[in-house]
Amino acid sequence: MADDTAPAVFSVREHGSVAIPLDALTRGGRLDLFSGLLGRDLFSIQQRGDALHVQARGYIGLIPINERVSLDVAPRVPIRNLARVLQAGGFVPMALEEATRTYEQSEDELPSLRDLLASALLNALKPIALYGLLREYEERIELTNSPRGRVRVSARATQMAALGGSSRVCVARFERTEDIAPNRCVKLALRLLASDYARRGRDAKALVRRINAIYGLFDNAALDTRRTFLDDPVVTGAERLPPLRAYYRPALDLALTILSRSSVVLDRSGASVTLPSMVFSLDRAFEAYARCALAEEMFVIAPQFVVEDGNAVGRKPLFDDVESRDATPDIVVRDRFTGMTAVVLDVKYKPATGPPDRGDLNQVIAYAASYRAPQVVVVQPRADGGKRHRLRHLGSMGRLGAAQYVIDLDSTDFPGEARAFAHAVVDLARDAGDPLDLNS
């Protein structure tokens, strides 16, 4: 049966717009928005007739607008390798606490999601602390002088006592215990998190305190480092929890994700793990991926070149003779030994349906002049069905060469895509020659 209280979901692509009925976004004549969305620039709203048009910005994911409406924003380019892009760039998502979402588990770990998974597990344990731990009845058998429970008449000790040969009898009784598989699973996940965060030192103190505070709740459960609880059908989800203890499921799913050192698939829904809805900017992620992938591959094939972030260590003043703002190309490729900048690259998360925009080209050419770099490249993702792919020479101005490089984020051979990118840039760097002479 459908959940009538579930919010209506409107789908849209990045920077696209969708019409939403006026009464779904207003209440009492005013816009009805979650307060946590203010100042985050996730979307804009314009009124046209009897509908409000919501335009997505540069964030991907499920964005809860209010209790009745959510916006599901999809990438504007095909991207089957999203996890690898995010992992290479050390991506950190923005968590929207106003809504939760179920995600499919992924084998690829995203270290940047570790804090979010830890925080989500601690939040999922709050109902357990409030409503009680799951317990099961366990049969205990013992020899005792003070029988309590059912006397096992057939037991040898009981028969000996009946003949006067002993004062102890064998009894069996059922006791409720917390030392069961679900509790052992959660306890080990907490122990693993505590160990991880202890190594991070001072910056993780707050999380360590929260973990330690809840860890004592599971004192009566064994620390099952052999992970025998993985054979339990309730832990794995093959068997349902008792209805009154259904609040255990989110905690168990998160604990299993943490213990497996896995993550979640961010760009599609699933039924494995419940987390706060996460959104992310592919603009920043694509830039970080291009820089990291290039650095890793070039270190292997051409270690004489070093890849720098022009927004950080690789930045320099734009002008030579007067104080000015910095030139900040996304990627700077230098000769490790001479210090010369051979190539500057600017990464634009815009589908490559044709040559780069004139403004983007003008910007990277200005960077080339500042760095005296003989080669400039505008890096873009491949458009859906686009014919432009990999390196394309755009033109020259004297010794300054300009090119476009198009990366296929939907490639079935993504490692090969990164290697091809690196080889193309290495060839440009090796052919660069001397620094540009702007005085000639």
N, C-alpha and C positions, 0 to 999 in steps of 0.2 A: 504494500500500500504506500502511495506517495506521501511524503511529509508535507502537509499543507503549510507548515510554518517555515519551510526552507526558503531562502531568498531566491528571487528570480535572477538568473545569470544571463547577462548580455555579453555576447562575444564580439571582439573587435581586434584588429591588428594594431601594432605600435603606430602611434601618430594618426590612426584612423579615428573616425567618429561613429557613434551609433545613437539613434533616437530612442529616448526612454520616456514613457508617459509621465506627464507632469505630476500626477498624484502619487507616483512611485518615489519621487525624489523630494516631495514637499510635505509639510505637515503644518497646518494652521497658517498657510500662506507664506511659510518660510522654507528655505532649503533645509532638508533633513539629512545631515551628514554626520558620520562619526567624528567626534572632536579630535581623535588621534590622527586624522588625515590632514588637518590644517597645517599649512606650511611645508608639506612634503612634495608638492608639485607633481602629483601622480596623474592628474587629469584636469581638464578645464570644462566649464559648463556654459552653454549659450542657449537662450530661449529662441525657438523658431516656431511660431504658431502655438499649437496646443501641446507641444512636446519640448523636452529639453534635450539638446544634443550634447553628449558627453564625448569629448575628444581625449583619447589616451595620449600620454606623454611617452617618455622613453623607458618605461618600466614594464617588465613581463611578469605575468602571474595573475592570481586571483586577487582582486582588490575589492574588499567589502566597502560599499558606499554607505549603506545604512542597514538596518535589520531586515529590510525587504529586498534590497538590490545589491548584486555584486557584478563587477566588471571583470571578465576573463580576457586578458590581453595576450595575444599570441605574437611571436616574432614576425617581422616583415620579410625575413629571408628564411629559406629552408635550412634547418640546423639539426641534424640527427646526432651531432657530436657535442651537444650542449655540456654534458658533464666534463668532458675533457677540456673544453674551452674554459669553463669556470675553475677547474682544478689547476690548470696551468697558470692562470692569472691570480691565484690566491684569493678568489672571490669571496666576499662576505655579503649575504643577502640582507634585505631590510625585512624584519618580521613585523607583521601587522597583527597585534594582539587582539584586535576587535573581532577577528573571525579565525576559526580553525579549519583545516583542510586535511583530507586524507591523501597520503602520498604513497606511491609504489616504492618498495625498497630497491636500492641499487647496489651492485657489488663494488662500484667505484667509490672510495671514501673521499669526501670533501672535508679536509681538516678544518676549513673555515666554518663548517656547520657544527663542529664539535660543541661549542658553547651553547648553541641553540638546542641541540639534542639533550645536553645535560640539563639545561634550564627547563626544557619541556618535561623531562623525566621527573624532576623535582616537583613540578606543578602537578603532574599526573599522580604523584604519591600523596598529595594532600587529601583526596577522598579516602585513601587507605588509612591515613593517620586519624581521620575524622570518624569513619564508620567501622574501622576495625580490620584486622588482618584475616586473611583466609586461613581456616583451620580445617583439619580432617581428623576423623577418629582413627586411632591406630591401636592395634591389639598389643598389649604388653603381657608377657608371661614371666612369672618370677616364683622363687621359692621363699616362703615367708612363715614366720611364727604367728602372724596376725593376719589371717585371711581377709582380703577385701576384693570382691569380685566373684567370679565363677570358679569354684574348685574343680580342677581337672581330675576326675575320679580315676581315669585310666592311667594317669601319670605314675611312674614308678615311685617317686618321692611320696605321693599321696598314699599309695598302697602300703609303703613302708611305715608311714605315720599311723595308719589304721592298725597295723600289727604291733604298734608300740615301739618300733625301731627308730623313730625320729619324731621330733616335734614340729617339723616343717612340712608344709603341704605345697603343692603346685597350684597356683591360681592364675586365671587369665581375666583381664579386664580391658575395656576400651577407654582410652583417654584422648582428649582433643589435643592436637599438637600443631604448632606453627612451623615445625621443621619439615616442610613439604616443598615440592619442586618449584611452584610459582614464587614462594618467598626466597628460596635459595637463588633463583634466577635474578631477581631484583637486587638481592644483597651483593652478588658478585659484580653486577653492573656498577653499583655504587662504589664498591671497592676499587674497581678498575678506574673509574673517574677520579676518585680521591688520589690514587697513585699518579695518574696523568697530571692532575693539577698541582700536586705537591711539587713536581719537577719544574713547574712554570714559575714558582716562587711568588713574590709579593703581588703581582698583578692578578693572581687567581685566588687571593685570600677569601674574598667574599663567597665565591662558589664553594671553596673547601669548607667554610663554616656551615653553609647550607647542607652540604653532603653529610658532614659529621653529625649535624643535628638530627637528620632523619635516619641515619645508619643504625642508631640504637634501637629503632623500632623493630629491627629484624634480628635482635640479639639471640632469640631462641631458634633461629634458623642456622643451619650449618653453612660454612663457607665452602661451597662445592666447587673447588678449583678444577676438578675433573669434568665438570659440566654434565653430570649424569642427568640433570634436569632437562636436557635437550631431548631426551627420550619420552618426556611426559606429554601426552596429547593436549592437556590444558595449556601448557606453556606454548606449544607450537601452534595452537589454534585449531587443531584437528577435533578437539572436543570443547564444547561450550562450558563456560563458567556457570556456577549456580546463579540464577537471576539476581539474587540479592548481593552478589559479589561481582556483577558485570563491570563495576568501575575498575577492576583490575586490568582489563584488556589493554587500554592505552599504555599503562605502565609496562606491561609485559612486552608489547610490541616495541616500545622504545628501548627497553633493556636488551632485547635481542638484537636490535640494530646497533646499539653501542658495543655489545659483546662481539659482534661479528666484524667490527671495524668497517662497517659499510655505511651507506648514506641513503639518500632518497632521490628519486627522479623528480626534478623540479618542474619540468615542463608538461607533465601530464598527471592526472589524478590516478589514485589506486585505492587499495583497501588495506594497506599494510600498517602504516604509521600515521598517527594523528598529530599534527603540529600546527602552530600558528601559521597563517597564510604567509608565504614568503614571496617577495617580489625582488626583482633585480634589474639592473641597467645593463643591457647588452652593449651599449656604447662603451662604457668603461671596461666591461669584461672582454670585449673584442680587442680593444687596444692592449690590455694587459696580456692577453693570449698571444697576440702577434709579437710583442716584445719578448716574452718568455720563450716562446717556441723558437724564435730566431736566435736568441742567446744560447739555448741548449744545443741546437744543431750546429751553429757556427763554431762553438767551442770544440766540437769534434772534427769538423771538416776544414776549418780555417782558424786555428787558435791565435794567429797573428792579429786578428781583428777582435775588438771588444765592443759589445753592445751596451749602450747606456740609455737611461731614461732622461730625455731632454726636459722633462718636467721636474727633475730632481738633480742628480749628480752631473748630468750632461748639459745642464742649462748654461747660458752665457748671456751677457748684455747684447741686445739687438744691434746697437751702434758701437762703433769703435772709439769715437772721439768725444761723445757727450754722454752724460748719465741718461740712461733709458731703461725701459722695461726689458725684461729678459726675453730672449728668443727661446721658445719652448717646444721644439719638435718632439713628437712622441717617441721617436727612436733615433739615436745617433750612433753611427758605426765609425769607430776610430781605428787607426793603425796602432796597435799596442806599443810598438817600438818608436815610431816617429811622432806620435800624438796627432797626426793629421786626420781630419774628418773626411772620410771618403764618400760617405752616403748619409743623407738625412731622409727620414721617412716620416710621414704624417699619416695616422690611421683614422679613417673616416668610416663610421658604421652607417654607410649608405649603400643600398644595392647598386651594383655596377651595371646599370642599364646602358651606359655609354661612357664617354670620357669623363674625368672628374669635373666637378663644378669649377667655373672660372675662379671663384673666390678661394676654393681649396687649393687650386694650383698656384694662384698668386701667393698664398700664404707660405707654401713650402718652398717656393722659389726665393722668397724673402729670407727664409731660414738658410737656404743654400748660400746666399750672398753673405750673410752674417758669419757663417761657419767656414766659408770658402770651400764648400763641398762641391765637387764637380758633378755629382749625381744626386738627383732627388726622385723620390718615389711616393706616390699616393697609394695607400693600401686600402682596399675595400672588400666587402664580402660579395660573393657571387649572387646575382639576382636569381629569383625563381625562374628557371628556364633560360637564364641568360647565356649568351654565347661568349661573352668576355670571361676569360679564365687565365690565370697566371700572368706572366710578364708581357706588357705591351708598351713599346716605345712610343712616346707622344710627340717628341720633337727635341730640337737643340737650339741653344742660343750661344754661338761660339763653342766653347768647351763644356758648357753646362748642358747636361742631358736630363730630360724629364721622362719619367715612366709611370705607368699604372700597374699595380700588381693586384690581382683578384684571387682571393682565397675561397675555395669551395668548402663552406662549413657543413655541407651535407654529404661530403665525400665518403665513399665506402672504404677508402684507404686514407684515413686521416693522418697517420704517421708519415705516409708518403707525401701528403700535402704539405706538411711542415718541412720535410727535407727539400722538396722542390722550391719552396719559398727561400730557404737558406741558401741553396745553390745559386739561385738567381741573384740574390743580394751579394753573395761572395764574388760572383762574376763581375758585377757592377763595381764592387770595391777594388778588385784587382785591376780593372781597366780604367780606374779613375785618373791615374797619372798624378801630376803635381796639383797642389791646391790652386783654386781659382785665383787669377790675378786681376783684381778689379781696377788696377791702375793702367792696364794696357788698353 
